[in-house]
Amino acid sequence: MNFSIQTLLENQDYQLIPLQQGDFESLYEVASDPEVWKQHPNKDRYQKEVFETFFKGAMESRGAFKIIEKSTGKVLGSTRFYDYNNEESSIFIGYTFYGTESWGKGINPQIKKLMMDYIFQFVETVYFHVGKDNIRSRTAMEKLGAENKGEHEIAYFGEPSRINILYQIKKENWL
């Protein structure tokens, strides 16, 4: 890999800042609301000990970010790049979550655009895993123009396997 999957990314309103160990408490504050995980396959991530495993996986991925609103400095959530495949020229974007006060404000499309505009300089395909019953996230993928590639059983870091939908966006189809 001749590029970084954890570089500072920003637009006029938001920053994706590489996640650091000291970010646990501010990120857990957002993640501790059970509503955030209601449609997610792993609905208990609001529990501190479960979120600790999630955070450890984020740190070990070396591709995780905290999402910051520039005007307030507030932590809105997290996302990451993971599973880079040089041979296939592909990478995944996922493990994304936002606090409920960020929902429905058009933040996620801006964050995904930042990430894809950057990563499509280096790969040809971006994949996403989305929980089968996570209608909110599946709708977001379709709005981005992602193609549904079918169901896959996915084991999240330190968590049991769950059925996910695999989505794909090819570089030539990106806006």
Contact map, one row per residue, 1 for C-alpha under 8 A:
1111000000000000000000000000000000000000000000000000000000000000000000000000000000000100000000000000000000000000000000000000000000000000000000000000000000000000000000000000000
1111000000000000000000000000000000000000000000000000000000000000000000000000000000000000000000000000000000000000000000000000000000000000000000000000000000000000000000000000000
1111100000000000000000000000000000000000000000000000000000000000000000000000000000000000000000000000000000000000000000000100000000000000000000000000000000000000000000000000000
1111111000000000000000000000000000000000000000000000000000000000000000000000000000000000000000000000000000000000000000000000000000000000000000000000000000000000000000000000000
0011111000000000000000000000000000000000000000000000000000000110000000000000000010000000000000000000000000000000000000100000000000000000000000000000000000000000000000000000000
0001111100000000010000000000000000000000000000000000000000000111100000000000000010000000000000000000000000000000000000000000000000000000000000000000000000000000000000000000000
0001111110000000110000000000000000000000000000000000000000000000000000000000000000000000000000000000000000000000000000000000000000000000000000000000000000000000000000000000000
0000011111000011110000000000000000000000000000000000000000000000000000000000000000000000000000000000000000000000000000000000000000000000000000000000000000000000000000000000000
0000001111100011100000000000000000000000000000000000000000000000000000000000000000000000000000000000000000000000011000000000000000000000000000000000000000000000000000000000000
0000000111111111000000000000000000000000000000000000000000000000000000000000000000000000000000000000000000000000010000000000000000000000000000000000000000000000000000000000000
0000000011111110000000000000000000000000000000000000000000000000000000000000000000000000000000000000000000000000010000000000000000000000000000000000000000000000000000000000000
0000000001111100000000000000000000000000000000000000000000000000000001000000000000000000000000000000000000000000000000000000000000000000000000000000000000000000000000000000000
0000000001111110000000000000000000000000000000000000000000000000000011100000000000000000000000000000000000000000000000000000000000000000000000000000000000000000000000000000000
0000000001111111000000000000000000000000000000000000000000000000001111000000000000000000000000000000000000000010000000000000000000000000000000000000000000000000000000000000000
0000000111101111100000000000000000000000000000000000000000000000001111000000000000000000000000000000000000000000000000000000000000000000000000000000000000000000000000000000000
0000000111000111110000000000000000000000000000000000000000000000111100000000000000000000000000000000000000000010000000000000000000000000000000000000000000000000000000000000000
0000001110000011111000000000000000000000000000000000000000000000111100000000000000000000000000000000000000000000000000000000000000000000000000000000000000000000000000000000000
0000011100000001111100000000000000000000000000000000000000000011110000000000000000000000000000000000000000000000000000000000000000000000000000000000000000000000000000000000000
0000000000000000111110100000000000000000000000000000000001100001110000000000000000000000000000000000000000000000000000000000000000000000000000000000000000000000000000000000000
0000000000000000011111110000000000000000000000000000000000100000000000000000000000000000000000000000000000000000000000000000000000000000000000000000000000000000000000000000000
0000000000000000001111110000000000000000000000000000000000100000000000000000000000000000000000000000000000000000000000000000000000000000000000000000000000000000000000000000000
0000000000000000000111111000000000000000000000000000000000000000000000000000000000000000000000000000000000000000000000000000000000000000000000000000000000000000000000000000000
0000000000000000001111111110000000000000000000000000000000000000010000000000000000000000000000000000000000000000000000000000000000000000000000000000000000000000000000000000000
0000000000000000000111111111000000000000000000000000001000000000000000000000000000000000000000000000000000000000000000000000000000000000000000000000000000000000000000000000000
0000000000000000000001111111100000000000000000000000000000000000000000000000000000000000000000000000000000000000000000000000000000000000000000000000000000000000000000000000000
0000000000000000000000111111110000000000000000000000000000000000000000000010000000000000000000000000000000000000000000000000000000000000000000000000000000000000000000000000000
0000000000000000000000111111111000000000000000000000000000000000010000000010110000000000000000000000000000000000000000000000000000000000000000000000000000000000000000000000000
0000000000000000000000011111111100000000000001010010000000000000000000000000000000000000000000000000000000000000000000000000000000000000000000000000000000000000000000000000000
0000000000000000000000001111111110000000000000000000000000000000000000000000000000000000000000000000000000000000000000000000000000000000000000000000000000000000000000000000000
0000000000000000000000000111111110000000000000000000000000000000000000000011100000000000000000000110000000000000000000000000000000000000000000000000000000000000000000000000000
0000000000000000000000000011111111010000000011000010000000000000000000000000100000000000000000001110000000000000000000000000000000000000000000000000000000000000000000000000000
0000000000000000000000000001111111010000000011110000000000000000000000000000000000000000000000000000000000000000000000000000000000000000000000000000000000000000000000000000000
0000000000000000000000000000111111111000000001000000000000000000000000000000000000000000000000000010000000000000000000000000000000000000000000000000000000000000000000000000000
0000000000000000000000000000001111111100001111000000000000000000000000000000000000000000000000000000000000000000000000000000000000000000000000000000000000000000000000000000000
0000000000000000000000000000000011111100000000000000000000000000000000000000000000000000000000000001000000000000000000000000000000000000000000000000000000000000000000000000000
0000000000000000000000000000001111111110000001000000000000000000000000000000000000000000000000001111000000000000000000000000000000000000000000000000000000000000000000000000000
0000000000000000000000000000000011111111111111000000000000000000000000000000000000000000000000000000000000000000000000000000000000000000000000000000000000000000000000000000000
0000000000000000000000000000000001111111001000000000000000000000000000000000000000000000000000000000000000000000000000000000000000000000000000000000000000000000000000000000000
0000000000000000000000000000000000011111101000000000000000000000000000000000000000000000000000000000000000000000000000000000000000101111000000000000000000000000000000000000000
0000000000000000000000000000000000001111111000000000000000000000000000000000000000000000000000000000000000000000000000000000000000101100000000000000000000000000000000000000000
0000000000000000000000000000000000001011111000000000000000000000000000000000000000000000000000000000000000000000000000000000000000111100000000000000000000000000011000000000000
0000000000000000000000000000000000001001111110000000000000000000000000000000000000000000000000000000000000000000000000000000000000000000000000000000000000000010000000000000000
0000000000000000000000000000000001001111111111000000000000000000000000000000000000000000000000000000000000000000000000000000000000000000000000000000000000000000000000000000000
0000000000000000000000000000000001001000011111100100000000000000000000000000000000000000000000000000000000000000000000000000000000000000000000000000000000000000000000000000000
0000000000000000000000000000001101001000011111110110010000000000000000000000000000000000000000000000000000000000000000000000000000000000000000000000000000000000000000000000000
0000000000000000000000000001001111011000001111110110000000000000000000000000000000000000000000000000000000000000000000000000000000000000000000000000000000000000000000000000000
0000000000000000000000000000000100000000000111111110000000000000000000000000000000000000000000000000000000000000000000000000000000000000000000000000000000000000000000000000000
0000000000000000000000000001000100000000000011111111000000000000000000000000000000000000000000000000000000000000000000000000000000000000000000000000000000000000000000000000000
0000000000000000000000000000000000000000000000111111100000000000000000000000000000000000000000000000000000000000000000000000000000000000000000000000000000000000000000000000000
0000000000000000000000000000000000000000000111111111110000000000000000000000000000000000000000000000000000000000000000000000000000000000000000000000000000000000000000000000000
0000000000000000000000000001001000000000000011111111111000000000000000000000000000000000000000000000000000000000000000000000000000000000000000000000000000000000000000000000000
0000000000000000000000000000000000000000000000011111111100000000000000000000000000000000000000000000000000000000000000000000000000000000000000000000000000000000000000000000000
0000000000000000000000000000000000000000000000001111111110000000000000000000000000000000000000000000000000000000000000000000000000000000000000000000000000001100000000000000000
0000000000000000000000000000000000000000000010000111111111000000000000000000000000000000000000000000000000000000000000000000000000000000000000000000000000001100000000000000000
0000000000000000000000010000000000000000000000000011111111100000000000000000000000000000000000000000000000000000000000000000000000000000000000000000000000000000000000000000000
0000000000000000000000000000000000000000000000000001111111110000000000000000000000000000000000000000000000000000000000000000000000000000000000000000000000000000000000000000000
0000000000000000000000000000000000000000000000000000111111111000000000000000000000000000000000000000000000000000000000000000000000000000000000000000000000001100000000000000000
0000000000000000001000000000000000000000000000000000011111111111000000000000000100000000000000000000000000000000000000000000000000000000000000000000000000000000000000000000000
0000000000000000001110000000000000000000000000000000001111111111000000000000000000000000000000000000000000000000000000000000000000000000000000000000000000000000000000000000000
0000000000000000000000000000000000000000000000000000000111111100000000000000000000000000000000000000000000000000000000000000000000000000000000000000000000000000000000000000000
0000000000000000000000000000000000000000000000000000000011111111000000000000000011000000000000000000000000000000000000000000000000000000000000000000000000000000000000000000000
0000110000000000000000000000000000000000000000000000000001111111000000000000000000000000000000000000000000000000000000000000000000000000000000000000000000000000000000000000000
0000110000000000010000000000000000000000000000000000000001101111100000000000000111000000000000000000000000000000000000000000000000000000000000000000000000000000000000000000000
0000010000000000011000000000000000000000000000000000000001101111110000000000011110000000000000000000000000000000000000000000000000000000000000000000000000000000000000000000000
0000010000000001111000000000000000000000000000000000000000000011111000000000011100000000000000000000000000000000000000000000000000000000000000000000000000000000000000000000000
0000000000000001111000100010000000000000000000000000000000000001111100000011111000000000000000000000000000000000000000000000000000000000000000000000000000000000000000000000000
0000000000000111100000000000000000000000000000000000000000000000111110000011111000000000000000000000000000000000000000000000000000000000000000000000000000000000000000000000000
0000000000000111100000000000000000000000000000000000000000000000011111001111100000000000000000000000000000000000000000000000000000000000000000000000000000000000000000000000000
0000000000001110000000000000000000000000000000000000000000000000001111111111000000000000000000000000000000000000000000000000000000000000000000000000000000000000000000000000000
0000000000011110000000000000000000000000000000000000000000000000000111111100000000000000000000000000000000000000000000000000000000000000000000000000000000000000000000000000000
0000000000001000000000000000000000000000000000000000000000000000000011111000000000000000000000000000000000000000000000000000000000000000000000000000000000000000000000000000000
0000000000000000000000000000000000000000000000000000000000000000000011111100000000000000000000000000000000000000000000000000000000000000000000000000000000000000000000000000000
0000000000000000000000000000000000000000000000000000000000000000000111111110000000000000000000000000000000000000000000000000000000000000000000000000000000000000000000000000000
0000000000000000000000000000000000000000000000000000000000000000000111011111000000000000000000000000000000000000000000000000000000000000000000000000000000000000000000000000000
0000000000000000000000000110010000000000000000000000000000000000011110001111100000000000000000000000000000000000000000000000000000000000000000000000000000000000000000000000000
0000000000000000000000000000010000000000000000000000000000000000011110000111110000000000000000000110010000000000000000000000000000000000000000000000000000000000000000000000000
0000000000000000000000000010011000000000000000000000000000000000011100000011111000000000000000011110000000000000000000000000000000000000000000000000000000000000000000000000000
0000000000000000000000000010000000000000000000000000000000000001111000000001111100000000000000111100000000000000000000000000000000000000000000000000000000000000000000000000000
0000000000000000000000000000000000000000000000000000000000000001111000000000111110000000000011111000000000000000000000000000000000000000000000000000000000000000000000000000000
0000000000000000000000000000000000000000000000000000000001000011100000000000011111000000000011110000000000000000000000000000000000000000000000000000000000000000000000000000000
0000110000000000000000000000000000000000000000000000000000001011000000000000001111110000001111000000000000000000000000000000000000000000000000000000000000000000000000000000000
0000000000000000000000000000000000000000000000000000000000001010000000000000000111110000001111000000000000000000000000000000000000000000000000000000000000000000000000000000000
0000000000000000000000000000000000000000000000000000000000000000000000000000000011111000001100000000000000000000000000000000000000000000000000000000000000000000000000000000000
0000000000000000000000000000000000000000000000000000000000000000000000000000000011111100111100000000000000000000000000000000000000000000000000000000000000000000000000000000000
0000000000000000000000000000000000000000000000000000000000000000000000000000000000111111111000000000000000000000000000000000000000000000000000000000000000000000000000000000000
1000000000000000000000000000000000000000000000000000000000000000000000000000000000011111110000000000000000000000000000000000000000000000000000000000000000000000000000000000000
0000000000000000000000000000000000000000000000000000000000000000000000000000000000001111110000000000000000000000000000000000000000000000000000000000000000000000000000000000000
0000000000000000000000000000000000000000000000000000000000000000000000000000000000001111110000000000000000000000000000000000000000000000000000000000000000000000000000000000000
0000000000000000000000000000000000000000000000000000000000000000000000000000000000011111111000000000000000000000000000000111100000000000000000000000000000000000000000000000000
0000000000000000000000000000000000000000000000000000000000000000000000000000000000011111111100000000000000000000000000000011111000000000000000000000000000000000000000000000000
0000000000000000000000000000000000000000000000000000000000000000000000000000000011111000111110000000000000000000000000000010111000000000000000000000000000000000000000000000000
0000000000000000000000000000000000000000000000000000000000000000000000000000000011110000011111000000000000000000000000000000011110000000000000000000000000000000000000000000000
0000000000000000000000000000000000000000000000000000000000000000000000000000001111000000001111100000000000000000000000000000011100000000000000000000000000000000000000000000000
0000000000000000000000000000000000000000000000000000000000000000000000000000001111000000000111110000000000000000000000000000000110000000000000000000000000000000000000000000000
0000000000000000000000000000000000000000000000000000000000000000000000000000011100000000000011111000000000000000000000000000000000000000000000000000000000000000000000000000000
0000000000000000000000000000000000000000000000000000000000000000000000000000111100000000000001111100000000000000000000000000000000000000000000000000000000000000000000000000000
0000000000000000000000000000001000010000000000000000000000000000000000000000111000000000000000111110000000000000000000000000000000000000000000000000000000000000000000000000000
0000000000000000000000000000011000010000000000000000000000000000000000000001110000000000000000011111011000000000000000000000000000000000000000000000000000000000000000000000000
0000000000000000000000000000011010010000000000000000000000000000000000000001100000000000000000001111111000000000000000000000000000000000000000000000000000000000000000000000000
0000000000000000000000000000000000110000000000000000000000000000000000000000000000000000000000000111111000000000000000000000000000000000000000000000000000000000000000000000000
0000000000000000000000000000000000000000000000000000000000000000000000000000000000000000000000000011111000000000000000000000000000000000000000000000000000000000000000000000000
0000000000000000000000000000000000000000000000000000000000000000000000000001000000000000000000000111111110100000000000000000000000000000000000000000000000000000000000000000000
0000000000000000000000000000000000000000000000000000000000000000000000000000000000000000000000000111111111100000000000000000000000000000000000000000000000000000000000000000000
0000000000000000000000000000000000000000000000000000000000000000000000000000000000000000000000000000011111100000000000000000000000000000000000000000000000000000000000000000000
0000000000000000000000000000000000000000000000000000000000000000000000000000000000000000000000000000011111100000000000000000000000000000000000000000000000000000000000000000000
0000000000000000000000000000000000000000000000000000000000000000000000000000000000000000000000000000001111111100000000000000000000000000000000000000000000000000000000000000000
0000000000000000000000000000000000000000000000000000000000000000000000000000000000000000000000000000011111111110000000000000000000000000000000000000000000000000000000000000000
0000000000000000000000000000000000000000000000000000000000000000000000000000000000000000000000000000000001111111000000000000000000000000000000000000000000000000000000000000000
0000000000000000000000000000000000000000000000000000000000000000000000000000000000000000000000000000000001111111100000000000000000000000000100010000000000000000000000000000000
0000000000000000000000000000000000000000000000000000000000000000000000000000000000000000000000000000000001111111110000000000000000000000000000000000000000000000000000000000000
0000000000000101000000000000000000000000000000000000000000000000000000000000000000000000000000000000000000111111111000000000000000000000000000000000000000000000000000000000000
0000000000000000000000000000000000000000000000000000000000000000000000000000000000000000000000000000000000011111111100000000000000000000000000000000000000000000000000000000000
0000000000000000000000000000000000000000000000000000000000000000000000000000000000000000000000000000000000001111111110000000000000000000000000000000000000000000000000000000000
0000000011100000000000000000000000000000000000000000000000000000000000000000000000000000000000000000000000000111111111000000000000000000000000000000000000000000000000000000000
0000000010000000000000000000000000000000000000000000000000000000000000000000000000000000000000000000000000000011111111100000000000000000000000000000000000000000000000000000000
0000000000000000000000000000000000000000000000000000000000000000000000000000000000000000000000000000000000000001111111110000010000000000000000000000000000000000000000000000000
0000000000000000000000000000000000000000000000000000000000000000000000000000000000000000000000000000000000000000111111111000000000000000000000000000000000000000000000000000000
0000000000000000000000000000000000000000000000000000000000000000000000000000000000000000000000000000000000000000011111111100000000000000000000000000000000000000000000000000000
0000100000000000000000000000000000000000000000000000000000000000000000000000000000000000000000000000000000000000001111111110000000000000000000000000000000000000000000000000000
0000000000000000000000000000000000000000000000000000000000000000000000000000000000000000000000000000000000000000000111111111100000000000000000000000000000000000000000000010000
0000000000000000000000000000000000000000000000000000000000000000000000000000000000000000000000000000000000000000000011111110000000000000000000000000000000000000000000000000000
0010000000000000000000000000000000000000000000000000000000000000000000000000000000000000100000000000000000000000000001111111000000000000000000000000000000000000000000000000000
0000000000000000000000000000000000000000000000000000000000000000000000000000000000000000111000000000000000000000000000111111110000000000000000000000000000000000000000000010000
0000000000000000000000000000000000000000000000000000000000000000000000000000000000000000110000000000000000000000000000010111110000000000000000000000000000000000000000000111000
0000000000000000000000000000000000000000000000000000000000000000000000000000000000000000111000000000000000000000000000010011111000000000000000000000000000000000000000011110000
0000000000000000000000000000000000000000000000000000000000000000000000000000000000000000011110000000000000000000000100000011111100000000000000000000000000000000000000011110000
0000000000000000000000000000000000000000000000000000000000000000000000000000000000000000011110000000000000000000000000000000111110000000000000000000000000000000000001111000000
0000000000000000000000000000000000000000000000000000000000000000000000000000000000000000000111000000000000000000000000000000011111000000000000000000000000000000000001110000000
0000000000000000000000000000000000000000000000000000000000000000000000000000000000000000000101000000000000000000000000000000001111100000000000000000000001000000000111100000000
0000000000000000000000000000000000000000000000000000000000000000000000000000000000000000000000000000000000000000000000000000000111110100110000000000000000000000000111100000000
0000000000000000000000000000000000000011100000000000000000000000000000000000000000000000000000000000000000000000000000000000000011111100010000000000000000000000011110000000000
0000000000000000000000000000000000000000100000000000000000000000000000000000000000000000000000000000000000000000000000000000000001111110000000000000001000000000001110000000000
0000000000000000000000000000000000000011100000000000000000000000000000000000000000000000000000000000000000000000000000000000000000111110000000000000000000000000000000000000000
0000000000000000000000000000000000000011100000000000000000000000000000000000000000000000000000000000000000000000000000000000000001111111110000000000000000000000000000000000000
0000000000000000000000000000000000000010000000000000000000000000000000000000000000000000000000000000000000000000000000000000000000011111111000000000000000000000000000000000000
0000000000000000000000000000000000000010000000000000000000000000000000000000000000000000000000000000000000000000000000000000000000000111111100000000000000000000000000000000000
0000000000000000000000000000000000000000000000000000000000000000000000000000000000000000000000000000000000000000000000000000000001000111111110000000000000000000000000000000000
0000000000000000000000000000000000000000000000000000000000000000000000000000000000000000000000000000000000000000000000000000000001100111111111000000000000000000000000000000000
0000000000000000000000000000000000000000000000000000000000000000000000000000000000000000000000000000000000000000000000000000000000000011111111100000000000000000000000000000000
0000000000000000000000000000000000000000000000000000000000000000000000000000000000000000000000000000000000001000000000000000000000000001111111110000000000000000000000000000000
0000000000000000000000000000000000000000000000000000000000000000000000000000000000000000000000000000000000000000000000000000000000000000111111111100000000000000000000100000000
0000000000000000000000000000000000000000000000000000000000000000000000000000000000000000000000000000000000000000000000000000000000000000011111111110000000000000000000000000000
0000000000000000000000000000000000000000000000000000000000000000000000000000000000000000000000000000000000000000000000000000000000000000001111111100000000000000000000000000000
0000000000000000000000000000000000000000000000000000000000000000000000000000000000000000000000000000000000001000000000000000000000000000000111111100000000000000000000000000000
0000000000000000000000000000000000000000000000000000000000000000000000000000000000000000000000000000000000000000000000000000000000000000000011111110000000000000000000001000010
0000000000000000000000000000000000000000000000000000000000000000000000000000000000000000000000000000000000000000000000000000000000000000000011111111000000000000000000111000000
0000000000000000000000000000000000000000000000000000000000000000000000000000000000000000000000000000000000000000000000000000000000000000000001001111100000000000000000111000000
0000000000000000000000000000000000000000000000000000000000000000000000000000000000000000000000000000000000000000000000000000000000000000000000000111110000000000000011110000000
0000000000000000000000000000000000000000000000000000000000000000000000000000000000000000000000000000000000000000000000000000000000000000000000000011111000000000000011110000000
0000000000000000000000000000000000000000000000000000000000000000000000000000000000000000000000000000000000000000000000000000000000000000000000000001111100000000000011100000000
0000000000000000000000000000000000000000000000000000000000000000000000000000000000000000000000000000000000000000000000000000000000010000000000000000111110000000001111000000000
0000000000000000000000000000000000000000000000000000000000000000000000000000000000000000000000000000000000000000000000000000000000000000000000000000011111000000001111000000000
0000000000000000000000000000000000000000000000000000000000000000000000000000000000000000000000000000000000000000000000000000000000000000000000000000001111100000111100000000000
0000000000000000000000000000000000000000000000000000000000000000000000000000000000000000000000000000000000000000000000000000000010000000000000000000000111110000111100000000000
0000000000000000000000000000000000000000000000000000000000000000000000000000000000000000000000000000000000000000000000000000000000000000000000000000000011111111110000000000000
0000000000000000000000000000000000000000000000000000000000000000000000000000000000000000000000000000000000000000000000000000000000000000000000000000000001111111100000000000000
0000000000000000000000000000000000000000000000000000110010000000000000000000000000000000000000000000000000000000000000000000000000000000000000000000000000111110000000000000000
0000000000000000000000000000000000000000000000000000110010000000000000000000000000000000000000000000000000000000000000000000000000000000000000000000000000111111000000000000000
0000000000000000000000000000000000000000010000000000000000000000000000000000000000000000000000000000000000000000000000000000000000000000000000000000000000111111100000000000000
0000000000000000000000000000000000000000000000000000000000000000000000000000000000000000000000000000000000000000000000000000000000000000000000000000000000110111110000000000000
0000000000000000000000000000000000000000000000000000000000000000000000000000000000000000000000000000000000000000000000000000000000000000000000000000000011110011111000000000000
0000000000000000000000000000000000000000100000000000000000000000000000000000000000000000000000000000000000000000000000000000000000100000000000000000000011100001111100000000000
0000000000000000000000000000000000000000100000000000000000000000000000000000000000000000000000000000000000000000000000000000000000110000000000000000001111000000111110000000000
0000000000000000000000000000000000000000000000000000000000000000000000000000000000000000000000000000000000000000000000000000000011110000000000000000001111000000011111000000000
0000000000000000000000000000000000000000000000000000000000000000000000000000000000000000000000000000000000000000000000000000000011110000000000000001111100000000001111100000000
0000000000000000000000000000000000000000000000000000000000000000000000000000000000000000000000000000000000000000000000000000001111000000000000000001111100000000000111110000000
0000000000000000000000000000000000000000000000000000000000000000000000000000000000000000000000000000000000000000000000000000001111000000000010000111110000000000000011111000000
0000000000000000000000000000000000000000000000000000000000000000000000000000000000000000000000000000000000000000000000000000111100000000000000000111100000000000000001111100000
0000000000000000000000000000000000000000000000000000000000000000000000000000000000000000000000000000000000000000000000000000111000000000000000001110000000000000000000111110110
0000000000000000000000000000000000000000000000000000000000000000000000000000000000000000000000000000000000000000000000000001110000000000000000000000000000000000000000011111110
0000000000000000000000000000000000000000000000000000000000000000000000000000000000000000000000000000000000000000000000010011110000000000000000000000000000000000000000001111110
0000000000000000000000000000000000000000000000000000000000000000000000000000000000000000000000000000000000000000000000000001000000000000000000000000000000000000000000000111110
0000000000000000000000000000000000000000000000000000000000000000000000000000000000000000000000000000000000000000000000000000000000000000000000000000000000000000000000001111111
0000000000000000000000000000000000000000000000000000000000000000000000000000000000000000000000000000000000000000000000000000000000000000000000001000000000000000000000001111111
0000000000000000000000000000000000000000000000000000000000000000000000000000000000000000000000000000000000000000000000000000000000000000000000000000000000000000000000000000111
